Amino acid sequence: MGHDVFLSYSSADRVTADAVVAGLEEHGVRCWVAPRDIPAGSEYGEEIIEAVKACRVCVVVFSGSANASPHVRREVERAVSAQKQIVPFRVENLEPTGAMEYALGGTHWLDAFNGPLTAHVSALVTTARRLLGHTAAGKPDGGGPKAPITDRPSIVVLPFNNMSGDAEQEYFSDGITEDIITDLSKVSGLYVVARNTAFTYKGRSLKVEEISRELGVTFVLEGSVRKAGARVRVTGQLINGRDGGHVWADRYDRELTDIFAIQDEITHAIVEQLKVKLLPQEKKSLAQAPTDNIEAYTYYLRGRQFLHRHSKSYYQLARRMFTKAVELDPLYARAYSGIADCDSFLVLHYHQDVAIDSILATSARAIELESGLAEAHASRGLALSLAERTEEAMAEFERAVKLDPNSFEAHYFYSRARFAQNQLPQAAALCERAAALKPDDYQTYAMLAMIYNSIGRQAEVAEVARKGVERAQAELTLHPENPRPAYLGAILLIALGDHERAREWISRAMAIDPDDILTQYNSACAYARMGDSGMAFDLLERLLPHANHETKSWVKVDSDLDALRGLPRYQNVLRLIA
């Protein structure tokens, strides 16, 4: 199958390259990127030569590393010789030298070294579409809704409605939706809208034709799930978004144990209706269920739901769910990954008495069971970070984002690790990607506001702070027992100048869980930002004797504490983190 864009980049810019590919492909621009698109056993160099010849546009992620890379130089030179359109995407403020200056000197640059990476990727998408010069229908781009530039059938899977009459069952219908998106995404003959984009339509009342037009896709899959005891009813209907006509519909009334078979039947029905041919490896991949035990699957989905709320009680509850899943299916890789994540965060933030070696063994078991599972490698990276095995941790995070450029956990965990090492520009790029992948998450916006403030991007702090406060308020409404949205939201309110409301949110967080170390630390940050150094120091001196190495590393680089560093009492903080 042909491609629109060949991406040339240095290995040092892998995270940025992944974000570029994900952004382009989410808008239907087909990319070729090594090593992802090099078939096993193929000659690396020959595949690249052929890919450059076949592309229509060559995008170069340009940095100091790329400028010095002989591999990038050769790729660019081949693209120039083949008279391809070249788009340098400059992520560092420097000029090309030597052969790269000759190759790139006459091209139009896209500067991406100031501001959020996501905004620059959006600009690149616009540029790429203009250079490619047409929409999926082959017509000139008139500035309307952007259709995917692809000859493949295009589809969005909308979040299935929870018809169980119990809001707590939402995790189950969401899990089924995500699994169907994942399965369809394995089919190379389909263009499937990414999960994060599809879920922005959850709860919105829009006609199918409107959604189709907004996303530029032809087909829309919608459905519902009703789970009652040991029975489940799943409905699905495939609609042509151009005219609203039904292409396919079915209803499945089955035992709950048949849920994986139902998902498989829906996937194959869509493939058949859209007349897409499955490759042998795709048939094999679609046939592999994550577990054969539906009860284990249900516990796993519950665990994921609790884990994402990020507080001590929820980590403990999530861990019980994942542990039960492993008891029911000892070969369930994703459940082992979940246990490792819970233990890592309980040690990281709450100094729970869990041996690091035990967490390392659990994460290693997940990879042993499913080596291609991105979340398992992200879990392994988090565990290795705890063990202060930094180089190994970075390698695992790199592996995770390579396996799944759309993994929220991989980018979020990796961003935190980069921040703790004071690698703030890299942390910002990773966190921006995580925020784009999970737009309803308030934590990434809180982290971005802190990083932007640290690296001098103050003009962008207010924007992410407003988004973060909106999402933190929504989370507080849903889960008033969770202190995390309250204390992170308070820091964002301070960034917006609303100190009165920030104090209310800090008081609320401290009332919910006054002994929670994360509540204490973030409240200290908030007080420091508001000029109340006494309260800030009281909280820091209370928590630091019990803090681990990563929390102490954060104290050294956290811009929220900058107002304290010149004060005499800060010397005691330095002694506590030494």
BELZI-V701841 format. One record per pair of residues at least 24 apart in sequence whose ideal C-beta (glycine too) atoms are under 8 Angstrom apart, sorted by sequence separation. I is the first residue (numbers start at 1). J is the second residue. D is the distance in whole Angstrom. If there is no record, write none. Layout:
# BELZI-V701841
i=I j=J d=D
i=I j=J d=D
This chain:
# BELZI-V701841
i=5 j=29 d=6
i=7 j=31 d=6
i=9 j=33 d=8
i=55 j=79 d=7
i=76 j=100 d=7
i=157 j=181 d=5
i=193 j=217 d=6
i=217 j=241 d=6
i=218 j=242 d=6
i=231 j=255 d=6
i=232 j=256 d=5
i=318 j=342 d=5
i=319 j=343 d=7
i=359 j=383 d=5
i=360 j=384 d=7
i=393 j=417 d=6
i=427 j=451 d=6
i=428 j=452 d=7
i=468 j=492 d=4
i=469 j=493 d=6
i=502 j=526 d=6
i=540 j=564 d=8
i=552 j=576 d=8
i=4 j=29 d=5
i=5 j=30 d=7
i=6 j=31 d=8
i=7 j=32 d=7
i=53 j=78 d=8
i=174 j=199 d=8
i=230 j=255 d=6
i=231 j=256 d=6
i=234 j=259 d=8
i=248 j=273 d=5
i=264 j=289 d=8
i=299 j=324 d=5
i=300 j=325 d=5
i=375 j=400 d=7
i=483 j=508 d=8
i=484 j=509 d=8
i=536 j=561 d=7
i=552 j=577 d=4
i=4 j=30 d=5
i=5 j=31 d=5
i=6 j=32 d=5
i=7 j=33 d=4
i=52 j=78 d=5
i=58 j=84 d=5
i=60 j=86 d=7
i=62 j=88 d=5
i=73 j=99 d=5
i=77 j=103 d=6
i=191 j=217 d=7
i=230 j=256 d=5
i=232 j=258 d=8
i=247 j=273 d=5
i=299 j=325 d=4
i=316 j=342 d=7
i=336 j=362 d=5
i=337 j=363 d=7
i=340 j=366 d=7
i=374 j=400 d=5
i=377 j=403 d=6
i=408 j=434 d=6
i=411 j=437 d=6
i=442 j=468 d=5
i=445 j=471 d=7
i=446 j=472 d=8
i=466 j=492 d=8
i=483 j=509 d=4
i=486 j=512 d=7
i=517 j=543 d=5
i=3 j=30 d=4
i=4 j=31 d=7
i=5 j=32 d=7
i=6 j=33 d=8
i=48 j=75 d=7
i=52 j=79 d=5
i=57 j=84 d=7
i=58 j=85 d=7
i=60 j=87 d=7
i=62 j=89 d=6
i=63 j=90 d=8
i=67 j=94 d=7
i=73 j=100 d=6
i=76 j=103 d=5
i=157 j=184 d=7
i=229 j=256 d=8
i=230 j=257 d=8
i=232 j=259 d=6
i=315 j=342 d=5
i=319 j=346 d=8
i=336 j=363 d=7
i=356 j=383 d=7
i=359 j=386 d=7
i=360 j=387 d=6
i=374 j=401 d=8
i=390 j=417 d=8
i=424 j=451 d=6
i=428 j=455 d=7
i=442 j=469 d=8
i=465 j=492 d=4
i=469 j=496 d=7
i=483 j=510 d=8
i=503 j=530 d=8
i=537 j=564 d=7
i=2 j=30 d=7
i=3 j=31 d=6
i=56 j=84 d=7
i=57 j=85 d=5
i=58 j=86 d=5
i=59 j=87 d=5
i=60 j=88 d=5
i=61 j=89 d=5
i=62 j=90 d=5
i=63 j=91 d=5
i=64 j=92 d=6
i=72 j=100 d=8
i=76 j=104 d=7
i=213 j=241 d=7
i=219 j=247 d=7
i=234 j=262 d=5
i=296 j=324 d=8
i=297 j=325 d=8
i=385 j=413 d=8
i=419 j=447 d=7
i=465 j=493 d=8
i=502 j=530 d=7
i=536 j=564 d=6
i=1 j=30 d=8
i=3 j=32 d=4
i=49 j=78 d=7
i=53 j=82 d=6
i=55 j=84 d=6
i=56 j=85 d=7
i=57 j=86 d=8
i=58 j=87 d=7
i=60 j=89 d=7
i=62 j=91 d=7
i=63 j=92 d=4
i=67 j=96 d=6
i=155 j=184 d=7
i=212 j=241 d=2
i=227 j=256 d=7
i=260 j=289 d=4
i=296 j=325 d=4
i=299 j=328 d=7
i=336 j=365 d=5
i=337 j=366 d=4
i=374 j=403 d=4
i=375 j=404 d=8
i=378 j=407 d=6
i=381 j=410 d=8
i=408 j=437 d=4
i=415 j=444 d=8
i=428 j=457 d=8
i=435 j=464 d=8
i=442 j=471 d=4
i=483 j=512 d=4
i=517 j=546 d=7
i=544 j=573 d=7
i=547 j=576 d=8
i=52 j=82 d=6
i=57 j=87 d=6
i=59 j=89 d=6
i=61 j=91 d=6
i=62 j=92 d=7
i=64 j=94 d=6
i=67 j=97 d=6
i=73 j=103 d=7
i=211 j=241 d=7
i=212 j=242 d=7
i=232 j=262 d=8
i=236 j=266 d=5
i=296 j=326 d=8
i=315 j=345 d=5
i=316 j=346 d=7
i=336 j=366 d=4
i=356 j=386 d=6
i=373 j=403 d=7
i=374 j=404 d=3
i=379 j=409 d=8
i=407 j=437 d=7
i=408 j=438 d=4
i=424 j=454 d=5
i=425 j=455 d=6
i=441 j=471 d=7
i=442 j=472 d=4
i=465 j=495 d=4
i=466 j=496 d=7
i=482 j=512 d=7
i=483 j=513 d=5
i=517 j=547 d=7
i=521 j=551 d=7
i=533 j=563 d=7
i=537 j=567 d=8
i=547 j=577 d=8
i=63 j=94 d=8
i=89 j=120 d=7
i=208 j=239 d=5
i=238 j=269 d=8
i=307 j=338 d=6
i=315 j=346 d=5
i=356 j=387 d=5
i=372 j=403 d=6
i=378 j=409 d=5
i=382 j=413 d=5
i=390 j=421 d=7
i=406 j=437 d=6
i=412 j=443 d=8
i=416 j=447 d=8
i=424 j=455 d=5
i=440 j=471 d=6
i=465 j=496 d=5
i=481 j=512 d=7
i=487 j=518 d=7
i=491 j=522 d=6
i=499 j=530 d=5
i=529 j=560 d=6
i=533 j=564 d=6
i=541 j=572 d=6
i=545 j=576 d=6
i=52 j=84 d=7
i=209 j=241 d=6
i=234 j=266 d=8
i=238 j=270 d=6
i=260 j=292 d=8
i=296 j=328 d=4
i=300 j=332 d=7
i=303 j=335 d=7
i=333 j=365 d=8
i=334 j=366 d=7
i=375 j=407 d=6
i=378 j=410 d=4
i=381 j=413 d=6
i=385 j=417 d=5
i=412 j=444 d=7
i=415 j=447 d=7
i=419 j=451 d=7
i=442 j=474 d=8
i=487 j=519 d=5
i=490 j=522 d=8
i=494 j=526 d=6
i=528 j=560 d=6
i=531 j=563 d=7
i=537 j=569 d=5
i=541 j=573 d=7
i=544 j=576 d=4
i=67 j=100 d=5
i=208 j=241 d=5
i=209 j=242 d=8
i=236 j=269 d=8
i=295 j=328 d=5
i=296 j=329 d=4
i=333 j=366 d=5
i=336 j=369 d=7
i=374 j=407 d=5
i=377 j=410 d=7
i=381 j=414 d=7
i=408 j=441 d=7
i=442 j=475 d=6
i=462 j=495 d=7
i=483 j=516 d=6
i=490 j=523 d=7
i=521 j=554 d=8
i=525 j=558 d=6
i=528 j=561 d=5
i=537 j=570 d=8
i=540 j=573 d=6
i=544 j=577 d=6
i=3 j=37 d=8
i=62 j=96 d=7
i=66 j=100 d=8
i=209 j=243 d=8
i=260 j=294 d=7
i=291 j=325 d=8
i=300 j=334 d=6
i=304 j=338 d=7
i=307 j=341 d=6
i=312 j=346 d=7
i=333 j=367 d=8
i=375 j=409 d=6
i=440 j=474 d=8
i=461 j=495 d=5
i=462 j=496 d=6
i=484 j=518 d=7
i=488 j=522 d=6
i=491 j=525 d=6
i=495 j=529 d=8
i=517 j=551 d=8
i=526 j=560 d=8
i=528 j=562 d=8
i=529 j=563 d=7
i=533 j=567 d=6
i=24 j=59 d=8
i=89 j=124 d=6
i=155 j=190 d=6
i=157 j=192 d=7
i=209 j=244 d=6
i=238 j=273 d=6
i=259 j=294 d=6
i=293 j=328 d=5
i=300 j=335 d=5
i=303 j=338 d=5
i=307 j=342 d=6
i=310 j=345 d=7
i=315 j=350 d=8
i=344 j=379 d=7
i=375 j=410 d=7
i=378 j=413 d=5
i=382 j=417 d=8
i=385 j=420 d=7
i=483 j=518 d=8
i=484 j=519 d=8
i=487 j=522 d=4
i=491 j=526 d=5
i=494 j=529 d=5
i=525 j=560 d=4
i=528 j=563 d=5
i=537 j=572 d=8
i=541 j=576 d=7
i=153 j=189 d=7
i=154 j=190 d=8
i=155 j=191 d=7
i=156 j=192 d=8
i=157 j=193 d=7
i=208 j=244 d=6
i=293 j=329 d=4
i=296 j=332 d=5
i=299 j=335 d=8
i=333 j=369 d=4
i=334 j=370 d=8
i=337 j=373 d=7
i=374 j=410 d=6
i=378 j=414 d=8
i=381 j=417 d=7
i=483 j=519 d=5
i=487 j=523 d=6
i=490 j=526 d=5
i=494 j=530 d=6
i=525 j=561 d=6
i=528 j=564 d=5
i=533 j=569 d=7
i=537 j=573 d=7
i=540 j=576 d=8
i=87 j=124 d=7
i=152 j=189 d=6
i=153 j=190 d=6
i=154 j=191 d=4
i=155 j=192 d=6
i=156 j=193 d=4
i=207 j=244 d=8
i=257 j=294 d=5
i=260 j=297 d=8
i=292 j=329 d=7
i=312 j=349 d=7
i=332 j=369 d=8
i=333 j=370 d=4
i=524 j=561 d=8
i=152 j=190 d=6
i=153 j=191 d=7
i=154 j=192 d=8
i=155 j=193 d=7
i=256 j=294 d=5
i=259 j=297 d=7
i=291 j=329 d=5
i=300 j=338 d=7
i=312 j=350 d=5
i=331 j=369 d=6
i=337 j=375 d=5
i=341 j=379 d=5
i=344 j=382 d=5
i=348 j=386 d=6
i=491 j=529 d=7
i=20 j=59 d=7
i=152 j=191 d=5
i=154 j=193 d=8
i=159 j=198 d=7
i=293 j=332 d=7
i=296 j=335 d=7
i=303 j=342 d=8
i=334 j=373 d=7
i=337 j=376 d=5
i=340 j=379 d=4
i=344 j=383 d=6
i=347 j=386 d=6
i=487 j=526 d=7
i=87 j=127 d=6
i=158 j=198 d=6
i=159 j=199 d=6
i=291 j=331 d=8
i=333 j=373 d=5
i=336 j=376 d=7
i=340 j=380 d=7
i=20 j=61 d=6
i=87 j=128 d=7
i=150 j=191 d=5
i=156 j=197 d=8
i=157 j=198 d=6
i=180 j=221 d=7
i=291 j=332 d=5
i=334 j=375 d=7
i=337 j=378 d=8
i=338 j=379 d=8
i=341 j=382 d=7
i=443 j=484 d=8
i=450 j=491 d=8
i=62 j=104 d=7
i=156 j=198 d=5
i=159 j=201 d=7
i=290 j=332 d=7
i=334 j=376 d=8
i=337 j=379 d=4
i=340 j=382 d=7
i=344 j=386 d=6
i=446 j=488 d=4
i=449 j=491 d=7
i=453 j=495 d=8
i=148 j=191 d=5
i=158 j=201 d=6
i=159 j=202 d=4
i=223 j=266 d=8
i=290 j=333 d=8
i=291 j=334 d=8
i=333 j=376 d=6
i=340 j=383 d=6
i=442 j=485 d=6
i=446 j=489 d=8
i=449 j=492 d=6
i=17 j=61 d=5
i=60 j=104 d=7
i=87 j=131 d=7
i=158 j=202 d=8
i=290 j=334 d=6
i=291 j=335 d=8
i=6 j=51 d=5
i=16 j=61 d=6
i=156 j=201 d=8
i=221 j=266 d=8
i=443 j=488 d=6
i=446 j=491 d=6
i=6 j=52 d=5
i=85 j=131 d=5
i=442 j=488 d=6
i=446 j=492 d=6
i=449 j=495 d=5
i=62 j=109 d=8
i=442 j=489 d=7
i=445 j=492 d=7
i=3 j=51 d=7
i=6 j=54 d=8
i=13 j=61 d=5
i=6 j=55 d=4
i=176 j=225 d=6
i=221 j=270 d=7
i=5 j=55 d=6
i=8 j=58 d=6
i=13 j=63 d=5
i=442 j=492 d=8
i=3 j=54 d=6
i=4 j=55 d=7
i=5 j=56 d=7
i=6 j=57 d=7
i=7 j=58 d=8
i=8 j=59 d=7
i=9 j=60 d=7
i=10 j=61 d=7
i=12 j=63 d=7
i=173 j=224 d=8
i=219 j=270 d=8
i=2 j=54 d=6
i=3 j=55 d=6
i=4 j=56 d=5
i=5 j=57 d=5
i=6 j=58 d=5
i=7 j=59 d=5
i=8 j=60 d=5
i=9 j=61 d=4
i=13 j=65 d=6
i=173 j=225 d=4
i=4 j=57 d=6
i=5 j=58 d=7
i=6 j=59 d=7
i=8 j=61 d=7
i=10 j=63 d=6
i=12 j=65 d=4
i=13 j=66 d=6
i=158 j=211 d=7
i=172 j=225 d=6
i=5 j=59 d=5
i=7 j=61 d=7
i=11 j=65 d=8
i=10 j=65 d=4
i=156 j=211 d=7
i=172 j=227 d=6
i=219 j=274 d=7
i=10 j=66 d=4
i=156 j=212 d=8
i=169 j=225 d=8
i=9 j=66 d=6
i=8 j=66 d=8
i=10 j=68 d=8
i=169 j=227 d=6
i=176 j=234 d=7
i=10 j=69 d=5
i=156 j=215 d=5
i=10 j=71 d=8
i=156 j=217 d=5
i=161 j=222 d=8
i=163 j=224 d=5
i=164 j=225 d=7
i=10 j=72 d=6
i=154 j=216 d=7
i=155 j=217 d=6
i=158 j=220 d=6
i=160 j=222 d=7
i=161 j=223 d=7
i=162 j=224 d=8
i=163 j=225 d=6
i=164 j=226 d=5
i=9 j=72 d=7
i=154 j=217 d=4
i=155 j=218 d=7
i=156 j=219 d=8
i=158 j=221 d=7
i=160 j=223 d=5
i=161 j=224 d=4
i=162 j=225 d=6
i=163 j=226 d=4
i=164 j=227 d=5
i=8 j=72 d=5
i=154 j=218 d=5
i=155 j=219 d=4
i=156 j=220 d=6
i=157 j=221 d=5
i=158 j=222 d=5
i=160 j=224 d=6
i=161 j=225 d=7
i=164 j=228 d=7
i=59 j=124 d=7
i=153 j=218 d=6
i=154 j=219 d=7
i=155 j=220 d=7
i=156 j=221 d=7
i=158 j=223 d=8
i=160 j=225 d=5
i=153 j=219 d=6
i=155 j=221 d=6
i=8 j=75 d=4
i=8 j=76 d=6
i=145 j=213 d=5
i=148 j=216 d=6
i=341 j=409 d=8
i=6 j=75 d=7
i=20 j=89 d=7
i=59 j=128 d=7
i=145 j=214 d=6
i=147 j=216 d=3
i=148 j=217 d=7
i=491 j=560 d=7
i=145 j=215 d=8
i=146 j=216 d=5
i=147 j=217 d=8
i=163 j=233 d=8
i=8 j=79 d=7
i=57 j=128 d=6
i=145 j=216 d=5
i=6 j=79 d=7
i=57 j=131 d=5
i=160 j=234 d=8
i=16 j=91 d=6
i=56 j=131 d=8
i=57 j=132 d=7
i=56 j=132 d=6
i=160 j=236 d=8
i=6 j=84 d=8
i=13 j=91 d=6
i=136 j=216 d=7
i=183 j=263 d=7
i=135 j=216 d=7
i=183 j=264 d=8
i=190 j=271 d=8
i=189 j=271 d=8
i=155 j=238 d=8
i=176 j=259 d=7
i=180 j=263 d=6
i=184 j=267 d=6
i=179 j=263 d=5
i=183 j=267 d=5
i=187 j=271 d=6
i=190 j=274 d=7
i=180 j=266 d=6
i=184 j=270 d=7
i=190 j=276 d=6
i=176 j=263 d=6
i=180 j=267 d=6
i=189 j=276 d=4
i=189 j=277 d=6
i=187 j=276 d=6
i=189 j=278 d=8
i=187 j=278 d=6
i=188 j=279 d=6
i=188 j=282 d=7
i=23 j=118 d=7
i=187 j=282 d=6
i=16 j=112 d=8
i=29 j=125 d=7
i=186 j=282 d=6
i=24 j=121 d=8
i=19 j=117 d=6
i=23 j=121 d=4
i=27 j=125 d=5
i=19 j=118 d=8
i=23 j=122 d=7
i=29 j=128 d=5
i=186 j=285 d=5
i=187 j=286 d=8
i=24 j=124 d=7
i=29 j=129 d=7
i=186 j=286 d=6
i=16 j=117 d=7
i=20 j=121 d=6
i=23 j=124 d=7
i=24 j=125 d=6
i=19 j=121 d=6
i=23 j=125 d=6
i=27 j=129 d=7
i=29 j=132 d=7
i=183 j=286 d=6
i=454 j=557 d=7
i=20 j=124 d=7
i=24 j=128 d=6
i=454 j=558 d=8
i=454 j=559 d=4
i=453 j=559 d=5
i=453 j=560 d=8
i=28 j=136 d=7
i=450 j=558 d=7
i=450 j=559 d=6
i=450 j=560 d=6
i=155 j=270 d=7
i=28 j=146 d=8
i=27 j=146 d=6
i=28 j=147 d=7
i=29 j=148 d=8
i=30 j=149 d=7
i=155 j=274 d=8
i=28 j=148 d=2
i=29 j=149 d=5
i=30 j=150 d=6
i=27 j=148 d=7
i=28 j=149 d=5
i=153 j=274 d=4
i=27 j=149 d=8
i=28 j=150 d=5
i=153 j=275 d=8
i=175 j=297 d=8
i=5 j=128 d=6
i=153 j=276 d=6
i=4 j=128 d=7
i=152 j=276 d=8
i=28 j=154 d=7
i=172 j=298 d=7
i=175 j=301 d=4
i=174 j=301 d=8
i=4 j=132 d=6
i=172 j=301 d=6
i=175 j=304 d=8
i=171 j=301 d=5
i=420 j=550 d=5
i=171 j=302 d=6
i=422 j=553 d=8
i=421 j=553 d=8
i=171 j=304 d=7
i=308 j=441 d=8
i=310 j=443 d=7
i=420 j=553 d=4
i=424 j=557 d=7
i=171 j=305 d=4
i=420 j=554 d=6
i=422 j=556 d=7
i=419 j=554 d=7
i=422 j=557 d=5
i=420 j=557 d=8
i=419 j=557 d=7
i=4 j=149 d=6
i=388 j=549 d=6
i=386 j=548 d=8
i=28 j=191 d=6
i=386 j=550 d=7
i=385 j=550 d=7
i=309 j=475 d=8
i=350 j=516 d=8
i=351 j=517 d=7
i=26 j=193 d=7
i=350 j=517 d=6
i=26 j=194 d=5
i=313 j=481 d=8
i=314 j=482 d=7
i=349 j=517 d=6
i=350 j=518 d=8
i=349 j=518 d=5
i=309 j=479 d=6
i=26 j=197 d=6
i=311 j=482 d=5
i=22 j=194 d=8
i=311 j=483 d=6
i=309 j=482 d=6
i=311 j=484 d=5
i=310 j=484 d=5
i=309 j=484 d=7
i=1 j=188 d=7
i=28 j=216 d=7
i=27 j=216 d=8
i=351 j=546 d=6
i=351 j=547 d=8
i=351 j=548 d=6
i=348 j=548 d=7
i=312 j=513 d=7
i=347 j=548 d=7
i=311 j=513 d=7
i=348 j=550 d=6
i=349 j=551 d=8
i=348 j=551 d=8
i=312 j=516 d=6
i=311 j=516 d=7
i=311 j=518 d=8
i=196 j=406 d=7
i=195 j=406 d=7
i=194 j=406 d=6
i=196 j=408 d=8
i=200 j=439 d=6
i=196 j=436 d=7
i=196 j=437 d=5
i=199 j=440 d=8
i=196 j=438 d=6
i=196 j=439 d=6
i=117 j=428 d=8
i=116 j=428 d=8
i=117 j=429 d=5
i=118 j=432 d=5
i=117 j=432 d=5
i=118 j=433 d=7
i=116 j=432 d=5
i=117 j=433 d=7
i=118 j=435 d=7
i=118 j=436 d=5
i=116 j=448 d=8
i=115 j=457 d=7
i=114 j=457 d=8
i=116 j=460 d=6
i=115 j=460 d=6
i=36 j=402 d=7
i=18 j=401 d=5
i=22 j=405 d=5
i=14 j=398 d=6
i=18 j=402 d=7
i=21 j=405 d=6
i=22 j=406 d=6
i=15 j=401 d=6
i=19 j=405 d=7
i=14 j=401 d=7
i=18 j=405 d=4
i=14 j=402 d=7
i=15 j=411 d=8
i=15 j=414 d=7
i=19 j=429 d=7
i=15 j=426 d=7
i=22 j=433 d=8
i=16 j=429 d=6
i=19 j=432 d=8
i=15 j=429 d=6
i=19 j=433 d=5
i=15 j=430 d=6
i=18 j=433 d=8
i=19 j=436 d=8
i=15 j=433 d=7
